Amino acid sequence: MSKSETTSSESNLDELETHLAGTLKRVAPRRDFVRRLRGHIHFPPREEIASRLRDWRRLFIIFASVVSGMLLIMTIARALYHLFGRRNIG
């Protein structure tokens, strides 16, 4: 991409952003919606997050489980491909 093309596409993008900024108006959410959403979202305290990250045995088990699950899914997918996918090729 040449420099002139980059400049023209950037100016087109700036024009579009300016047009949309004038067209689209900000909408404030209703207070009851925000309150209900805050009730559904729960962030644990920083101390709890830090203690979970310090538990390296648990992290290792979670990581090993995820990797094992991915390998199992890939093995099943390859087996299904070799059983059913090769018939349609030849």
N, C-alpha and C positions, 0 to 999 in steps of 0.2 A: 504494500500500500504506500503510495507516495505521500509526501508531506502536504501537498495541496488537497488531496483527497481526504486526508485526516482532518485538515482544518475545515473543509467544507462540511464534513459529517459532524464535526464538533459544533459548528455554527448551526446546523440543522437541528441538532440535539438541544442546543441552548434555546433556539426559537420554540421548539416543541415544549420544553420545560416552562418557558415563560408563558406560552399560551395556556398550558394546563394549570399553571399556578393561578392565572386569572380566572379560569373556568371553574376549577374544582374548589369547593369551599370546605373548610374544616368542619367536622361534625363532632360535637361533644357527646359522649355516651351518657345514657341516663344514669343517675346516681344509684338506683336500685340494681342495675345491671353490674356496675362496678363493684358494689358492695357484695353481691352474690358471687361474682367472679373471684374476689379476694377471699371469700369464704372457701371456695373450691381449691384455690392454689395455696399450698402450704410449703413454705421453705423452712427446713430445719435450721436451728441455730448453728453458727460457725463452729462451735466446739464439737457438736455432733458430727458435722461433716469431716472435721479434722481427725476425730477419733476413728471414723470409718476408714479414712485413708491410711491411718497408721496400722490398721489391722492387715498386715501384708499376707497372712495366711488366707484370709477370706478373699482378698483380691486375687491371689494366685489361683484359688479354686474357681472363682468366677471366670478368670481369663482362660483357664484350662477347659472349663465347661463350654465356653463360647467357641473356642478353637475346635474342640471335639465335635460339637454340634455342626459346625460348618463342614468339617471333614466328612461327617456322616451324610449330610445333605448332598455334598459333591459326589460321594461314592454312589449314592442311590441314583442321582441324576445320570452319572456315567453308565451305570448298569442299565437303566431304562433306555438310554440312547443306544447302547450296543444291542439291546434286545429288540427294540422296536424301530429305531431310527435307521439302521443300516438296510433294512428290507426295502425301503423306498428309493435308495440310491441306485442300486444295480438294476 
